[in-house]
Every structure is written in C-alpha cells, then in structure tokens.
Amino acid sequence: MFPVVRVDSRSAIALEPLGTKGKFWYDGPRGERMLFKAEERGTGEDWAEKVTCELAGLLGLPHVHYELAYDESAAKPGVVCASFIAEGEALGHGNSLLFALDNRYPRDQRRYRVAAHTVDAIARVLGLLRPPQARWMTAAPAEAASALGVFTGYLMLDAWTANQDRHHENWGAVWRPPDSLSLAPTFDHGAALARQLTDEERAERLTTRDRGRSIAHFATRARSAVYASEGSAQPMGTVEAFRAFAERAAQAAGAWRERLRKVDEDVVAEVLGQVPPDRLSRVSRDFTLQLLAENRKRILAP
C-alpha cells in the first residue's frame, strides 16, 4: 500500500490562497517546504492525484510527486507534495504568461470556459520557454527536448487520465534569476480519472449493455480546458487537444506515445491496488482500470 503521511494543520506556516480546497504549507522533516491539500468533498481527489502522479512517473514526465496524507487535527484526508520552487525562484501561471504576450488575454477571468486559452496562444508562450529544469527531465525521452514537446506529453497524460483541469492556472513556468524561464513540471491532477463518479454509477457503467452508458462512450466525453480557436463553442476533447499539440511536436508526441505503448496494464493495476481500500473501493479500481485502458486505446489509434 502507498504510505500515508501524517500531518497536523496546527503546524501550518502559511495558507495557500490558490484553488478551492483547504491547503497549507508546513516544514517537512528535512526542512523542505511542504504543501498539504485536503480532500474535503469526498470525491476522491486525493487518490486521483496520487495515481496520476504514479502514471506520470511511468511515462517519464516531469511531474510534482505527491503522497497520500492525513491531517490528524482536522481529521481530513489529502495529499502532500514538496514545493517545486526553489529559494529565489517564482512561478508564473499560464494566465499571467499569456497576458504578458498579449494584454488582451483575460487573465483574471474564471479558470474554465476561457475561449482565449487556445492551442495557438499556448504554443506561442511555450515557444519562448525553456524545457523544465534538468532535475525534472532525467526520465524524459530525448525527443521531448523543448517546452512544447514536454507540454505535449502533459496533454497526453490528461488524455490518458481523463483530466479536464488543464486550465490556465494549472500549468506555468518557473522564473530563475536573472532571466531563465522554464516550463514547470506538471502538477495538480486531482480532477482526473473521473473521481467524482459515485460507485453506483461506476458499477452500472461496468455492467451495462447500453452503449450510451458504456465506459467506451463515457471516455469520449472528457473535455480539456483548451480551445481550438477563440471562436470555438466549447473546449476540445482531451484526446483532440493532445493531437493538436502532437501536430506541432510530432517527434516528441511519437516518443510519448511509445512510452504509453510500453506501459504494462498489470503495472497500472498494481498502482491502483496500492491505494488503501478506504480511499479507493474495488469497483472504483475496476472502473478506473477500464477507463485508462480505453483512453490508452484512443491515444494510440492511428
């Protein structure tokens, strides 16, 4: 089983203002700055974050590492991660980067349904960034040597895990003085893996004969927060968004696809099996395994 890190919100040194969940910073055992994110809705954001972290590791993607956690004083489950921003560095979120390039970008709008968050706009920003810092790139394929190539891998992870949360504050760049600006590792995947479904719905979709209620059909409904153009009526599907970036970074996309092709489904099942059963039920594991298999098939389709 994955370990569960015990924390105490009474030892918080600062609150984290971004996002909608209870979050606080505290000092880790080696003096590192740690962030605890509470799972307050009972919808599985904690296990989704941990599982997606492990899947990103299987692909070799630069990613923030999360562990399951429990706040003992508040009696709340959650996850913890170490800060990926070193002393003297700063994180610029996607909305700020997009605004810096085009002051018409609505950086202060809501996170979702921002039609200006387009493939072209994001690609222009990525063209000005370095790839993630070397410490994050140790397992990445050589073909993904640019920020665009790495970000294409992030979108493949989104497509595989049905992550619909790649909005303009869920990606960014790390600024290091005097003038280095590099793509941040991928972070914040608690909305992935259809974690919001009830076990009753999962069980029904696992057994139904109605194609409209099947997992195969359900998988096609996942939407990214990326738009094909500002005139688009709705955001792109997660697989569609990955393919749009894959057209711009073909070698990197091919390398990421090959990484996904080589992931053994038994290893994926083992990852899911390491989540404690009080956080992830058997029916949730079965459903999630099938959802991942379906999305993998869609990504690898010609």
C-alpha positions in Angstrom: 0.0 0.0 0.0 1.1 3.6 -0.6 2.2 5.2 2.7 0.0 7.9 4.3 1.9 10.9 5.6 0.6 12.2 8.9 0.4 16.0 9.2 -1.1 18.5 11.7 -2.6 21.7 10.4 -1.7 23.3 13.7 1.9 23.3 12.5 1.0 25.3 9.3 3.4 28.1 8.5 1.2 29.6 5.7 -2.0 29.2 3.9 -2.1 28.6 0.2 -4.6 31.0 -1.4 -4.9 29.5 -4.9 -7.6 26.9 -5.6 -10.8 26.0 -3.8 -9.6 23.3 -1.4 -8.1 23.7 2.1 -4.4 24.0 1.7 -1.5 24.9 4.0 2.3 24.9 3.9 4.4 23.3 6.6 8.1 22.5 7.2 9.0 18.9 6.2 11.3 16.6 8.2 14.3 17.8 6.3 13.4 21.5 6.4 11.8 21.4 2.9 8.6 23.4 2.4 5.6 21.0 2.0 2.1 21.6 0.8 -0.9 19.7 2.2 -4.1 19.7 0.1 -7.2 18.5 1.9 -9.8 16.2 0.2 -12.9 18.0 1.6 -15.5 16.9 -0.9 -15.4 13.2 -0.6 -14.9 12.8 -4.3 -11.6 11.1 -4.4 -9.3 14.0 -5.3 -6.6 12.5 -3.1 -6.3 9.1 -4.7 -6.7 10.6 -8.2 -3.8 13.0 -7.5 -1.6 10.1 -6.2 -2.5 7.7 -9.0 -1.9 10.3 -11.7 1.4 11.1 -10.2 2.5 7.5 -10.4 1.3 7.2 -14.0 3.3 10.3 -14.9 6.3 8.6 -13.4 5.7 5.5 -15.6 5.8 7.8 -18.7 8.9 9.7 -17.6 7.1 13.0 -17.5 8.4 15.9 -15.4 5.9 16.0 -12.5 5.4 17.0 -9.0 5.5 14.0 -6.6 2.5 13.5 -4.3 1.9 11.2 -1.4 -1.3 10.4 0.3 -1.7 12.2 3.6 -4.0 12.8 6.6 -4.4 15.9 8.7 -4.8 14.4 12.2 -6.0 17.6 14.0 -8.7 18.3 11.3 -9.4 14.6 10.6 -9.1 15.2 6.8 -7.5 13.1 4.2 -5.5 14.7 1.4 -2.1 14.7 -0.3 1.2 16.3 0.3 4.0 17.4 -2.0 7.2 19.4 -1.7 7.4 22.8 -3.3 9.0 22.7 -6.7 10.0 26.4 -6.5 13.5 26.9 -5.0 14.6 29.9 -3.0 14.9 32.9 -5.3 12.6 31.4 -7.9 9.0 32.2 -8.7 6.1 30.5 -10.5 4.2 32.3 -13.3 0.9 30.6 -14.1 -0.3 30.2 -17.6 -2.8 33.1 -17.5 0.0 35.5 -16.5 2.3 34.2 -19.2 -0.5 34.5 -21.8 -1.3 38.1 -20.7 2.4 39.1 -20.9 2.4 38.0 -24.5 -1.0 39.6 -25.3 -2.5 42.1 -23.0 -5.9 41.3 -24.4 -5.8 37.9 -22.7 -8.4 37.7 -19.9 -6.0 36.6 -17.2 -8.5 37.5 -14.4 -11.4 35.5 -15.8 -12.6 32.3 -14.3 -10.4 29.3 -14.8 -12.9 27.4 -17.1 -14.5 28.3 -20.4 -11.9 30.8 -21.3 -12.1 30.7 -25.1 -8.8 32.6 -25.4 -7.0 29.7 -23.9 -6.3 28.3 -27.4 -3.7 25.9 -28.9 -2.1 28.8 -30.8 -1.9 31.1 -27.7 -0.4 28.3 -25.5 2.1 27.2 -28.2 3.3 30.8 -28.6 4.1 31.0 -24.9 5.8 27.6 -25.0 8.0 28.7 -27.9 9.5 31.3 -25.5 10.1 28.9 -22.6 13.0 26.5 -21.9 12.1 22.9 -21.1 11.8 22.0 -17.4 14.9 22.3 -15.4 17.3 19.4 -15.8 16.4 17.8 -12.4 12.9 17.2 -13.8 14.0 15.8 -17.2 16.0 12.8 -16.1 13.5 10.3 -17.4 12.0 12.2 -20.3 12.7 11.0 -23.9 15.4 12.8 -25.8 12.8 13.8 -28.5 11.0 15.9 -25.9 13.8 18.5 -25.7 11.6 21.6 -25.9 8.9 23.1 -23.7 6.4 22.4 -26.5 7.5 18.8 -26.7 7.2 18.3 -22.9 3.8 20.1 -22.7 2.6 17.7 -25.4 3.4 14.9 -23.0 1.3 16.7 -20.3 -1.6 16.7 -22.6 -1.2 13.0 -23.4 -1.3 12.4 -19.6 -4.5 14.4 -19.5 -6.0 12.3 -22.3 -5.0 9.0 -20.6 -6.3 10.0 -17.2 -9.4 12.0 -18.5 -8.0 15.1 -16.7 -10.3 18.0 -17.6 -8.5 20.5 -15.4 -5.6 21.8 -17.6 -6.9 25.4 -17.2 -4.7 28.5 -17.4 -3.7 28.3 -13.7 -2.8 24.6 -13.9 0.4 25.0 -15.9 3.1 27.6 -15.8 6.8 28.5 -15.9 9.5 28.8 -13.3 11.5 32.0 -13.3 15.0 31.8 -12.1 17.1 35.0 -11.9 18.4 36.7 -13.9 16.4 35.7 -16.9 15.7 31.9 -17.1 12.1 31.0 -17.7 11.4 27.2 -17.9 8.2 25.2 -18.2 7.1 23.9 -14.8 6.6 20.2 -14.1 3.0 19.1 -14.4 1.0 19.5 -11.2 -2.5 19.4 -9.8 -4.3 16.4 -11.2 -7.0 15.9 -8.6 -9.8 16.2 -11.1 -8.5 13.3 -13.2 -9.8 9.7 -13.5 -13.5 10.5 -13.3 -13.0 10.5 -9.5 -16.3 12.4 -9.0 -18.5 9.5 -10.0 -20.4 7.5 -7.4 -19.6 3.8 -7.1 -23.2 3.1 -8.1 -22.6 4.8 -11.5 -19.3 3.1 -11.9 -20.9 -0.3 -11.3 -23.7 0.4 -13.7 -21.3 1.5 -16.5 -19.1 -1.6 -15.9 -22.0 -3.9 -16.5 -24.5 -2.1 -18.8 -25.3 -3.3 -22.3 -26.4 0.2 -23.3 -23.6 1.5 -25.5 -24.6 5.1 -24.5 -23.8 4.2 -20.9 -20.6 2.2 -21.6 -17.2 3.2 -20.4 -16.1 3.4 -24.0 -18.7 6.1 -24.7 -18.1 7.8 -21.3 -14.4 8.2 -22.2 -15.2 10.3 -25.3 -16.9 12.9 -23.1 -13.8 14.2 -21.4 -13.0 17.8 -22.3 -9.8 19.7 -21.9 -9.7 23.3 -20.9 -8.0 24.2 -24.2 -9.9 25.6 -27.2 -9.1 25.1 -30.9 -9.8 28.8 -31.5 -11.4 31.7 -29.8 -14.5 31.2 -31.9 -15.0 27.6 -30.7 -18.2 27.0 -28.9 -16.7 24.5 -26.5 -13.2 23.3 -25.4 -11.6 20.4 -27.2 -11.8 16.8 -26.1 -8.7 15.7 -24.2 -7.5 13.4 -27.0 -8.3 16.0 -29.5 -6.2 18.6 -27.6 -3.3 16.1 -27.4 -3.4 15.5 -31.1 -3.5 19.3 -31.9 -0.2 19.7 -30.0 1.1 16.5 -31.4 0.9 18.0 -34.9 3.2 20.8 -33.7 5.7 18.5 -31.9 5.5 15.3 -33.9 8.7 13.7 -32.8 8.0 14.4 -29.1 4.4 13.1 -29.5 5.7 9.9 -31.1 8.1 9.4 -28.2 5.4 9.9 -25.6 3.0 7.6 -27.4 5.8 4.9 -27.5 6.2 5.4 -23.7 2.5 4.8 -23.3 2.5 1.8 -25.6 5.2 0.2 -23.4 3.3 0.6 -20.1 2.1 -2.8 -18.9 -1.5 -2.9 -17.9 -0.5 -5.2 -15.0 1.7 -2.4 -13.7 -1.2 0.1 -13.9 -3.4 -2.4 -12.0 -0.6 -2.6 -9.4 -0.6 1.2 -9.0 -4.3 1.2 -8.4 -4.0 -1.7 -6.0 -1.6 0.2 -3.8 -4.3 2.8 -2.9 -5.8 1.9 0.5 -9.3 0.5 0.2 -10.8 3.1 2.5 -9.8 5.7 -0.2 -10.4 3.6 -3.4 -13.1 0.9 -3.5 -12.9 -2.3 -5.6 -15.5 -1.1 -8.0 -13.6 2.3 -8.4 -10.4 0.4 -9.1 -12.1 -1.8 -11.8 -13.8 1.2 -13.4 -10.6 3.3 -13.4 -8.5 0.5 -14.9 -11.0 0.1 -17.7 -11.2 3.9 -18.3 -7.4 4.0 -18.5 -7.3 1.1 -21.0 -10.0 2.7 -23.1 -8.2 6.1 -23.2 -4.9 4.4 -24.0 -6.5 2.7 -27.0 -7.9 6.0 -28.2 -4.5 7.8 -27.9 -2.6 5.0 -29.7 -5.2 4.7 -32.5 -3.8 5.7 -35.9 
